[in-house]
Amino acid sequence: MKKKIFSGAQPTGRLHIGNYIGALKNWAQLQYDYDCVFGIVDYHAISVPFSPSEMKQRVLDCAIGFLASGIDPEKSIIMLQSLVPQHTELTWILNSVSPVQDLMRVPTFKEKSAQHKGNINMGLLDYPVLMAADIIIYKADFVPVGDDQVPHIELTREIAREFNKRYGYTFPEPKEILGPRILGLDGQAKMSKTLGNCIYLDETPDEIWKKLAPALTDTRRKRRNDPGEPKDCNIYNCYLKRFCDKEEIRYIEEGCRKASIGCLECKKILFKKIVKELTPVREKILELRQNENYVMDIIYKGSKKARIIAEKTLTEVKEKIGFDYKL
């Protein structure tokens, strides 16, 4: 039997190349070797201020990004969290084995609390328990995540371990599959729509170059003939290494250190590689936007499949805790 994977993304709107490099491209490869469930986790998205009128479009944009990046609904389940109520029901059960002090130590709770001081709600605190439920309700063995999500996976293991200890073995303890952390074009923070330091998957070559041309490189290279160090360059570490082959990487490393090529030339190399790889993705996004009913049908069908798996797990959980009532 294949090992199982769960991972999810919040519906925050159009997806960018940070999502693609950091998650989606890897998901598309993993689906050939694992049984995969990929979630659009919309309940997570309401723990911070949001626009109800925009949420459906955000869900559609997220699903379209999944499909355009190579997630195959014939190989993987694409589901919407709010259509699988077993997630939230399991969350309440898991709350009983989740110490509050552990939740308050999760780095993302501290970060979100600082960002939303006027809205420190229970959703922010309970976010990791819902995430644990998302994962273990499918009895996932692995979870592809960025390094910033590792504390969540560690807590998921602790919650699964405590439940198993109290009620008997039920859940495997999932392990993380780490994806690269992609900084934005400013080289200062993780790529983010809010910070405006990203390239969207649906942008045209002209739009991509307009953003890429002024992007931060090795700050020691003040002039064209100044030697640089690729390892200190955000464009090299986050992008060139992800889009270029080994021969191109060797050329760039040597040229940068000897100042035989400049930062602008490196960006032109990267630009061509990005356009070549993402043009089919952009074209697929545009195509899917013209057929939103098809996209929603995939979401509905995937969510129904997910509910069957989730209900089986929840029934087992209820039996373990003595809630095996039958209507």
MARLO-136624 format. One record per residue (C-alpha): residue number from 1; z, x, y; residue in three letters. Coordinates in Angstrom, 2 decimals. Example, Ala and Ser with C-alpha at 12.3 -4.5 7.8 and 13.67 -1.06 7.14 Angstrom:
2
{pos->1; pz->7.80; px->12.30; py->-4.50; code->ALA}
{pos->2; pz->7.14; px->13.67; py->-1.06; code->SER}
This chain:
327
{pos->1; pz->0.00; px->0.00; py->0.00; code->MET}
{pos->2; pz->-0.76; px->1.12; py->3.52; code->LYS}
{pos->3; pz->2.11; px->1.95; py->5.83; code->LYS}
{pos->4; pz->2.64; px->-0.48; py->8.71; code->LYS}
{pos->5; pz->2.31; px->0.08; py->12.43; code->ILE}
{pos->6; pz->3.36; px->-1.99; py->15.41; code->PHE}
{pos->7; pz->2.78; px->-1.16; py->19.03; code->SER}
{pos->8; pz->2.38; px->-3.22; py->22.15; code->GLY}
{pos->9; pz->1.41; px->-3.23; py->25.79; code->ALA}
{pos->10; pz->2.59; px->-5.34; py->28.67; code->GLN}
{pos->11; pz->-0.10; px->-7.47; py->30.31; code->PRO}
{pos->12; pz->-0.16; px->-5.82; py->33.70; code->THR}
{pos->13; pz->-3.85; px->-6.46; py->34.39; code->GLY}
{pos->14; pz->-6.85; px->-4.16; py->34.14; code->ARG}
{pos->15; pz->-6.27; px->-1.18; py->31.86; code->LEU}
{pos->16; pz->-6.83; px->2.40; py->33.00; code->HIS}
{pos->17; pz->-7.69; px->5.70; py->31.37; code->ILE}
{pos->18; pz->-4.00; px->6.51; py->30.99; code->GLY}
{pos->19; pz->-3.73; px->3.49; py->28.68; code->ASN}
{pos->20; pz->-6.90; px->4.60; py->26.92; code->TYR}
{pos->21; pz->-5.98; px->8.27; py->26.37; code->ILE}
{pos->22; pz->-2.28; px->7.67; py->25.84; code->GLY}
{pos->23; pz->-2.52; px->4.71; py->23.45; code->ALA}
{pos->24; pz->-5.70; px->2.72; py->22.83; code->LEU}
{pos->25; pz->-7.94; px->5.54; py->21.61; code->LYS}
{pos->26; pz->-5.27; px->6.55; py->19.11; code->ASN}
{pos->27; pz->-4.68; px->2.94; py->18.02; code->TRP}
{pos->28; pz->-8.37; px->2.54; py->17.25; code->ALA}
{pos->29; pz->-8.19; px->5.56; py->14.92; code->GLN}
{pos->30; pz->-4.92; px->4.55; py->13.27; code->LEU}
{pos->31; pz->-6.20; px->1.12; py->12.25; code->GLN}
{pos->32; pz->-8.35; px->2.70; py->9.52; code->TYR}
{pos->33; pz->-5.34; px->4.21; py->7.73; code->ASP}
{pos->34; pz->-2.54; px->1.73; py->8.47; code->TYR}
{pos->35; pz->-1.88; px->-2.01; py->8.54; code->ASP}
{pos->36; pz->-1.64; px->-2.51; py->12.29; code->CYS}
{pos->37; pz->-0.24; px->-5.20; py->14.55; code->VAL}
{pos->38; pz->-0.94; px->-4.67; py->18.25; code->PHE}
{pos->39; pz->0.95; px->-6.93; py->20.60; code->GLY}
{pos->40; pz->0.40; px->-8.15; py->24.13; code->ILE}
{pos->41; pz->4.08; px->-8.35; py->24.98; code->VAL}
{pos->42; pz->4.18; px->-10.90; py->27.78; code->ASP}
{pos->43; pz->7.90; px->-11.72; py->27.48; code->TYR}
{pos->44; pz->8.64; px->-8.12; py->28.38; code->HIS}
{pos->45; pz->6.55; px->-8.54; py->31.51; code->ALA}
{pos->46; pz->8.76; px->-11.28; py->32.99; code->ILE}
{pos->47; pz->11.88; px->-9.11; py->33.30; code->SER}
{pos->48; pz->10.51; px->-8.00; py->36.70; code->VAL}
{pos->49; pz->9.00; px->-10.22; py->39.43; code->PRO}
{pos->50; pz->5.59; px->-11.61; py->38.46; code->PHE}
{pos->51; pz->3.08; px->-14.29; py->39.43; code->SER}
{pos->52; pz->2.86; px->-17.14; py->36.88; code->PRO}
{pos->53; pz->-0.61; px->-18.06; py->38.15; code->SER}
{pos->54; pz->-1.88; px->-14.54; py->37.34; code->GLU}
{pos->55; pz->-0.30; px->-14.11; py->33.91; code->MET}
{pos->56; pz->-3.09; px->-15.66; py->31.83; code->LYS}
{pos->57; pz->-5.67; px->-13.42; py->33.47; code->GLN}
{pos->58; pz->-3.45; px->-10.41; py->32.88; code->ARG}
{pos->59; pz->-3.20; px->-11.33; py->29.19; code->VAL}
{pos->60; pz->-6.98; px->-11.67; py->29.00; code->LEU}
{pos->61; pz->-7.51; px->-8.32; py->30.74; code->ASP}
{pos->62; pz->-5.13; px->-6.65; py->28.29; code->CYS}
{pos->63; pz->-6.85; px->-8.15; py->25.23; code->ALA}
{pos->64; pz->-10.27; px->-7.25; py->26.61; code->ILE}
{pos->65; pz->-9.09; px->-3.66; py->27.07; code->GLY}
{pos->66; pz->-7.88; px->-3.58; py->23.47; code->PHE}
{pos->67; pz->-11.20; px->-4.85; py->22.12; code->LEU}
{pos->68; pz->-13.40; px->-2.70; py->24.37; code->ALA}
{pos->69; pz->-11.46; px->0.41; py->23.33; code->SER}
{pos->70; pz->-12.21; px->-0.14; py->19.66; code->GLY}
{pos->71; pz->-9.39; px->-2.31; py->18.30; code->ILE}
{pos->72; pz->-11.15; px->-4.35; py->15.60; code->ASP}
{pos->73; pz->-9.68; px->-7.83; py->14.98; code->PRO}
{pos->74; pz->-11.07; px->-7.65; py->11.44; code->GLU}
{pos->75; pz->-8.94; px->-4.56; py->10.76; code->LYS}
{pos->76; pz->-5.93; px->-5.15; py->13.01; code->SER}
{pos->77; pz->-3.90; px->-8.09; py->14.25; code->ILE}
{pos->78; pz->-4.03; px->-8.65; py->18.00; code->ILE}
{pos->79; pz->-1.20; px->-11.02; py->18.90; code->MET}
{pos->80; pz->0.49; px->-12.50; py->21.96; code->LEU}
{pos->81; pz->4.26; px->-12.22; py->21.92; code->GLN}
{pos->82; pz->4.96; px->-15.64; py->23.45; code->SER}
{pos->83; pz->2.89; px->-17.30; py->20.71; code->LEU}
{pos->84; pz->5.14; px->-15.81; py->18.01; code->VAL}
{pos->85; pz->8.59; px->-17.31; py->18.77; code->PRO}
{pos->86; pz->10.17; px->-15.52; py->15.82; code->GLN}
{pos->87; pz->10.32; px->-12.41; py->18.04; code->HIS}
{pos->88; pz->12.80; px->-13.99; py->20.44; code->THR}
{pos->89; pz->14.77; px->-15.71; py->17.67; code->GLU}
{pos->90; pz->15.23; px->-12.41; py->15.87; code->LEU}
{pos->91; pz->16.24; px->-10.83; py->19.19; code->THR}
{pos->92; pz->19.21; px->-13.17; py->19.45; code->TRP}
{pos->93; pz->20.33; px->-12.26; py->15.93; code->ILE}
{pos->94; pz->19.90; px->-8.54; py->16.66; code->LEU}
{pos->95; pz->21.96; px->-8.93; py->19.85; code->ASN}
{pos->96; pz->24.98; px->-9.36; py->17.59; code->SER}
{pos->97; pz->24.56; px->-5.81; py->16.24; code->VAL}
{pos->98; pz->23.50; px->-4.17; py->19.53; code->SER}
{pos->99; pz->26.34; px->-2.59; py->21.59; code->PRO}
{pos->100; pz->26.06; px->-3.27; py->25.31; code->VAL}
{pos->101; pz->27.07; px->0.30; py->26.18; code->GLN}
{pos->102; pz->24.08; px->1.60; py->24.20; code->ASP}
{pos->103; pz->21.70; px->-0.72; py->26.08; code->LEU}
{pos->104; pz->23.07; px->0.41; py->29.44; code->MET}
{pos->105; pz->22.34; px->4.05; py->28.55; code->ARG}
{pos->106; pz->18.64; px->3.47; py->27.90; code->VAL}
{pos->107; pz->16.74; px->5.44; py->30.62; code->PRO}
{pos->108; pz->14.27; px->2.62; py->31.34; code->THR}
{pos->109; pz->17.14; px->0.22; py->32.15; code->PHE}
{pos->110; pz->18.46; px->2.68; py->34.72; code->LYS}
{pos->111; pz->14.98; px->3.22; py->36.16; code->GLU}
{pos->112; pz->14.10; px->-0.49; py->36.36; code->LYS}
{pos->113; pz->17.51; px->-1.31; py->37.82; code->SER}
{pos->114; pz->16.94; px->1.24; py->40.56; code->ALA}
{pos->115; pz->13.45; px->-0.14; py->41.25; code->GLN}
{pos->116; pz->14.55; px->-3.79; py->41.27; code->HIS}
{pos->117; pz->18.04; px->-3.68; py->42.76; code->LYS}
{pos->118; pz->17.81; px->-7.31; py->43.81; code->GLY}
{pos->119; pz->16.84; px->-8.48; py->40.34; code->ASN}
{pos->120; pz->18.93; px->-6.69; py->37.71; code->ILE}
{pos->121; pz->18.71; px->-9.44; py->35.11; code->ASN}
{pos->122; pz->19.63; px->-9.80; py->31.44; code->MET}
{pos->123; pz->15.96; px->-9.33; py->30.56; code->GLY}
{pos->124; pz->16.10; px->-5.75; py->31.82; code->LEU}
{pos->125; pz->19.25; px->-5.04; py->29.81; code->LEU}
{pos->126; pz->18.06; px->-6.82; py->26.65; code->ASP}
{pos->127; pz->14.54; px->-5.42; py->26.83; code->TYR}
{pos->128; pz->15.22; px->-2.78; py->24.11; code->PRO}
{pos->129; pz->16.55; px->-5.40; py->21.68; code->VAL}
{pos->130; pz->13.44; px->-7.53; py->22.11; code->LEU}
{pos->131; pz->11.38; px->-4.38; py->21.60; code->MET}
{pos->132; pz->13.32; px->-3.65; py->18.41; code->ALA}
{pos->133; pz->12.61; px->-7.20; py->17.22; code->ALA}
{pos->134; pz->8.91; px->-6.74; py->18.02; code->ASP}
{pos->135; pz->8.81; px->-3.73; py->15.75; code->ILE}
{pos->136; pz->11.05; px->-4.55; py->12.82; code->ILE}
{pos->137; pz->9.96; px->-8.16; py->12.41; code->ILE}
{pos->138; pz->6.76; px->-6.64; py->10.94; code->TYR}
{pos->139; pz->8.81; px->-4.04; py->9.05; code->LYS}
{pos->140; pz->6.79; px->-1.34; py->10.79; code->ALA}
{pos->141; pz->7.07; px->2.19; py->9.45; code->ASP}
{pos->142; pz->5.61; px->3.80; py->12.57; code->PHE}
{pos->143; pz->5.33; px->3.01; py->16.27; code->VAL}
{pos->144; pz->2.76; px->4.81; py->18.46; code->PRO}
{pos->145; pz->4.47; px->5.38; py->21.84; code->VAL}
{pos->146; pz->4.65; px->7.74; py->24.77; code->GLY}
{pos->147; pz->7.56; px->10.17; py->25.03; code->ASP}
{pos->148; pz->9.25; px->7.94; py->27.62; code->ASP}
{pos->149; pz->9.65; px->5.27; py->24.92; code->GLN}
{pos->150; pz->11.36; px->7.51; py->22.36; code->VAL}
{pos->151; pz->14.88; px->6.33; py->23.36; code->PRO}
{pos->152; pz->13.74; px->2.77; py->22.57; code->HIS}
{pos->153; pz->12.61; px->3.79; py->19.09; code->ILE}
{pos->154; pz->15.86; px->5.67; py->18.50; code->GLU}
{pos->155; pz->17.78; px->2.53; py->19.48; code->LEU}
{pos->156; pz->15.53; px->0.42; py->17.23; code->THR}
{pos->157; pz->16.49; px->2.65; py->14.30; code->ARG}
{pos->158; pz->20.17; px->2.28; py->15.16; code->GLU}
{pos->159; pz->19.86; px->-1.52; py->15.34; code->ILE}
{pos->160; pz->17.99; px->-1.67; py->12.03; code->ALA}
{pos->161; pz->20.55; px->0.66; py->10.45; code->ARG}
{pos->162; pz->23.48; px->-1.45; py->11.64; code->GLU}
{pos->163; pz->21.89; px->-4.70; py->10.45; code->PHE}
{pos->164; pz->21.18; px->-3.13; py->7.04; code->ASN}
{pos->165; pz->24.77; px->-1.86; py->6.86; code->LYS}
{pos->166; pz->26.27; px->-5.26; py->7.56; code->ARG}
{pos->167; pz->23.96; px->-7.55; py->5.65; code->TYR}
{pos->168; pz->22.08; px->-5.44; py->3.11; code->GLY}
{pos->169; pz->18.86; px->-3.49; py->3.31; code->TYR}
{pos->170; pz->16.24; px->-5.48; py->5.22; code->THR}
{pos->171; pz->14.43; px->-3.24; py->7.68; code->PHE}
{pos->172; pz->12.88; px->0.23; py->7.42; code->PRO}
{pos->173; pz->13.87; px->2.60; py->10.20; code->GLU}
{pos->174; pz->10.62; px->3.12; py->12.13; code->PRO}
{pos->175; pz->9.48; px->6.51; py->13.34; code->LYS}
{pos->176; pz->7.54; px->7.22; py->16.50; code->GLU}
{pos->177; pz->3.99; px->8.58; py->16.60; code->ILE}
{pos->178; pz->3.89; px->10.34; py->19.94; code->LEU}
{pos->179; pz->0.91; px->9.93; py->22.23; code->GLY}
{pos->180; pz->0.25; px->12.13; py->25.27; code->PRO}
{pos->181; pz->1.98; px->11.37; py->28.56; code->ARG}
{pos->182; pz->-0.76; px->11.04; py->31.15; code->ILE}
{pos->183; pz->0.10; px->11.78; py->34.76; code->LEU}
{pos->184; pz->-1.86; px->10.10; py->37.51; code->GLY}
{pos->185; pz->-4.52; px->11.80; py->39.60; code->LEU}
{pos->186; pz->-1.80; px->12.84; py->42.06; code->ASP}
{pos->187; pz->-0.19; px->14.94; py->39.34; code->GLY}
{pos->188; pz->3.23; px->13.67; py->40.37; code->GLN}
{pos->189; pz->3.97; px->10.58; py->38.28; code->ALA}
{pos->190; pz->2.79; px->8.72; py->35.21; code->LYS}
{pos->191; pz->-0.53; px->6.98; py->35.78; code->MET}
{pos->192; pz->0.28; px->3.60; py->37.29; code->SER}
{pos->193; pz->-1.48; px->0.66; py->38.89; code->LYS}
{pos->194; pz->1.46; px->0.28; py->41.27; code->THR}
{pos->195; pz->1.18; px->3.86; py->42.50; code->LEU}
{pos->196; pz->-2.60; px->3.63; py->42.78; code->GLY}
{pos->197; pz->-3.13; px->6.97; py->41.03; code->ASN}
{pos->198; pz->-5.35; px->5.70; py->38.22; code->CYS}
{pos->199; pz->-8.95; px->5.24; py->37.14; code->ILE}
{pos->200; pz->-9.64; px->1.83; py->35.62; code->TYR}
{pos->201; pz->-11.69; px->1.47; py->32.47; code->LEU}
{pos->202; pz->-14.12; px->-0.89; py->34.20; code->ASP}
{pos->203; pz->-14.88; px->1.32; py->37.21; code->GLU}
{pos->204; pz->-18.42; px->2.53; py->37.92; code->THR}
{pos->205; pz->-19.35; px->6.24; py->37.95; code->PRO}
{pos->206; pz->-19.38; px->6.19; py->41.76; code->ASP}
{pos->207; pz->-15.90; px->4.69; py->41.86; code->GLU}
{pos->208; pz->-14.65; px->7.21; py->39.31; code->ILE}
{pos->209; pz->-16.00; px->10.20; py->41.24; code->TRP}
{pos->210; pz->-14.55; px->8.91; py->44.52; code->LYS}
{pos->211; pz->-11.08; px->9.05; py->42.92; code->LYS}
{pos->212; pz->-11.60; px->12.19; py->40.85; code->LEU}
{pos->213; pz->-13.01; px->14.44; py->43.58; code->ALA}
{pos->214; pz->-9.75; px->14.70; py->45.62; code->PRO}
{pos->215; pz->-7.44; px->14.74; py->42.56; code->ALA}
{pos->216; pz->-4.73; px->17.40; py->42.39; code->LEU}
{pos->217; pz->-5.53; px->20.65; py->40.56; code->THR}
{pos->218; pz->-3.77; px->24.05; py->40.41; code->ASP}
{pos->219; pz->-2.17; px->24.29; py->43.85; code->THR}
{pos->220; pz->-2.38; px->28.10; py->43.80; code->ARG}
{pos->221; pz->-6.15; px->27.97; py->44.09; code->ARG}
{pos->222; pz->-6.50; px->27.69; py->47.83; code->LYS}
{pos->223; pz->-10.04; px->29.08; py->47.86; code->ARG}
{pos->224; pz->-12.97; px->29.08; py->45.45; code->ARG}
{pos->225; pz->-12.44; px->32.73; py->44.41; code->ASN}
{pos->226; pz->-8.68; px->32.44; py->43.79; code->ASP}
{pos->227; pz->-7.83; px->32.81; py->40.06; code->PRO}
{pos->228; pz->-5.87; px->29.96; py->38.53; code->GLY}
{pos->229; pz->-3.88; px->29.03; py->35.47; code->GLU}
{pos->230; pz->-5.21; px->26.01; py->33.54; code->PRO}
{pos->231; pz->-1.81; px->25.23; py->32.04; code->LYS}
{pos->232; pz->-0.51; px->24.53; py->35.56; code->ASP}
{pos->233; pz->-3.39; px->22.18; py->36.39; code->CYS}
{pos->234; pz->-2.93; px->18.43; py->35.95; code->ASN}
{pos->235; pz->-6.68; px->17.84; py->35.60; code->ILE}
{pos->236; pz->-6.79; px->20.35; py->32.75; code->TYR}
{pos->237; pz->-3.64; px->19.25; py->30.93; code->ASN}
{pos->238; pz->-4.07; px->15.49; py->31.12; code->CYS}
{pos->239; pz->-7.82; px->15.00; py->31.22; code->TYR}
{pos->240; pz->-10.07; px->17.96; py->30.39; code->LEU}
{pos->241; pz->-8.12; px->18.62; py->27.17; code->LYS}
{pos->242; pz->-8.61; px->14.98; py->26.14; code->ARG}
{pos->243; pz->-12.31; px->14.63; py->26.92; code->PHE}
{pos->244; pz->-13.79; px->18.09; py->26.28; code->CYS}
{pos->245; pz->-14.56; px->19.90; py->23.02; code->ASP}
{pos->246; pz->-13.13; px->23.30; py->22.07; code->LYS}
{pos->247; pz->-16.09; px->25.29; py->23.37; code->GLU}
{pos->248; pz->-15.93; px->23.55; py->26.75; code->GLU}
{pos->249; pz->-12.18; px->24.11; py->26.93; code->ILE}
{pos->250; pz->-12.63; px->27.86; py->26.30; code->ARG}
{pos->251; pz->-15.28; px->28.03; py->29.03; code->TYR}
{pos->252; pz->-13.01; px->26.23; py->31.51; code->ILE}
{pos->253; pz->-9.93; px->28.32; py->30.68; code->GLU}
{pos->254; pz->-11.78; px->31.62; py->31.05; code->GLU}
{pos->255; pz->-13.63; px->30.53; py->34.16; code->GLY}
{pos->256; pz->-10.48; px->29.30; py->35.87; code->CYS}
{pos->257; pz->-8.48; px->32.44; py->35.16; code->ARG}
{pos->258; pz->-11.33; px->34.71; py->36.31; code->LYS}
{pos->259; pz->-12.27; px->32.43; py->39.22; code->ALA}
{pos->260; pz->-15.85; px->32.33; py->37.95; code->SER}
{pos->261; pz->-15.73; px->28.53; py->38.24; code->ILE}
{pos->262; pz->-13.99; px->26.46; py->40.86; code->GLY}
{pos->263; pz->-11.89; px->23.31; py->40.67; code->CYS}
{pos->264; pz->-14.78; px->21.17; py->41.88; code->LEU}
{pos->265; pz->-16.97; px->22.43; py->39.02; code->GLU}
{pos->266; pz->-14.21; px->21.59; py->36.54; code->CYS}
{pos->267; pz->-14.03; px->18.09; py->37.98; code->LYS}
{pos->268; pz->-17.79; px->17.70; py->37.64; code->LYS}
{pos->269; pz->-17.54; px->18.68; py->33.97; code->ILE}
{pos->270; pz->-14.75; px->16.15; py->33.50; code->LEU}
{pos->271; pz->-16.65; px->13.48; py->35.41; code->PHE}
{pos->272; pz->-19.65; px->13.75; py->33.09; code->LYS}
{pos->273; pz->-17.42; px->13.58; py->30.01; code->LYS}
{pos->274; pz->-15.48; px->10.55; py->31.29; code->ILE}
{pos->275; pz->-18.65; px->8.68; py->32.19; code->VAL}
{pos->276; pz->-20.22; px->9.43; py->28.82; code->LYS}
{pos->277; pz->-17.21; px->8.23; py->26.82; code->GLU}
{pos->278; pz->-16.17; px->5.29; py->28.97; code->LEU}
{pos->279; pz->-19.55; px->3.77; py->29.85; code->THR}
{pos->280; pz->-19.70; px->1.88; py->26.51; code->PRO}
{pos->281; pz->-16.10; px->0.75; py->27.11; code->VAL}
{pos->282; pz->-16.92; px->-0.49; py->30.60; code->ARG}
{pos->283; pz->-20.01; px->-2.31; py->29.36; code->GLU}
{pos->284; pz->-17.99; px->-3.98; py->26.61; code->LYS}
{pos->285; pz->-15.36; px->-5.07; py->29.14; code->ILE}
{pos->286; pz->-18.04; px->-6.67; py->31.33; code->LEU}
{pos->287; pz->-19.52; px->-8.40; py->28.29; code->GLU}
{pos->288; pz->-16.17; px->-9.78; py->27.12; code->LEU}
{pos->289; pz->-15.34; px->-11.08; py->30.58; code->ARG}
{pos->290; pz->-18.33; px->-13.37; py->30.23; code->GLN}
{pos->291; pz->-16.90; px->-14.78; py->27.00; code->ASN}
{pos->292; pz->-13.19; px->-15.36; py->27.62; code->GLU}
{pos->293; pz->-13.05; px->-18.20; py->25.08; code->ASN}
{pos->294; pz->-14.01; px->-15.70; py->22.38; code->TYR}
{pos->295; pz->-11.22; px->-13.37; py->23.50; code->VAL}
{pos->296; pz->-8.64; px->-16.17; py->23.52; code->MET}
{pos->297; pz->-9.80; px->-17.21; py->20.05; code->ASP}
{pos->298; pz->-9.05; px->-13.69; py->18.79; code->ILE}
{pos->299; pz->-5.59; px->-13.87; py->20.39; code->ILE}
{pos->300; pz->-4.86; px->-17.27; py->18.84; code->TYR}
{pos->301; pz->-6.07; px->-16.25; py->15.37; code->LYS}
{pos->302; pz->-4.18; px->-12.96; py->15.50; code->GLY}
{pos->303; pz->-1.00; px->-14.71; py->16.66; code->SER}
{pos->304; pz->-1.22; px->-17.17; py->13.77; code->LYS}
{pos->305; pz->-1.48; px->-14.26; py->11.32; code->LYS}
{pos->306; pz->1.45; px->-12.56; py->13.05; code->ALA}
{pos->307; pz->3.55; px->-15.73; py->12.83; code->ARG}
{pos->308; pz->3.13; px->-15.86; py->9.04; code->ILE}
{pos->309; pz->4.45; px->-12.30; py->8.70; code->ILE}
{pos->310; pz->7.20; px->-12.82; py->11.27; code->ALA}
{pos->311; pz->8.39; px->-16.10; py->9.72; code->GLU}
{pos->312; pz->8.69; px->-14.46; py->6.31; code->LYS}
{pos->313; pz->10.89; px->-11.73; py->7.78; code->THR}
{pos->314; pz->12.97; px->-14.19; py->9.80; code->LEU}
{pos->315; pz->13.57; px->-16.34; py->6.71; code->THR}
{pos->316; pz->14.84; px->-13.25; py->4.88; code->GLU}
{pos->317; pz->17.08; px->-12.36; py->7.82; code->VAL}
{pos->318; pz->18.57; px->-15.86; py->7.97; code->LYS}
{pos->319; pz->19.30; px->-15.77; py->4.26; code->GLU}
{pos->320; pz->21.04; px->-12.42; py->4.69; code->LYS}
{pos->321; pz->23.32; px->-13.77; py->7.44; code->ILE}
{pos->322; pz->24.01; px->-17.04; py->5.61; code->GLY}
{pos->323; pz->21.81; px->-19.30; py->7.73; code->PHE}
{pos->324; pz->19.66; px->-20.48; py->4.81; code->ASP}
{pos->325; pz->19.61; px->-24.15; py->5.80; code->TYR}
{pos->326; pz->16.62; px->-26.28; py->4.84; code->LYS}
{pos->327; pz->15.35; px->-29.24; py->6.86; code->LEU}
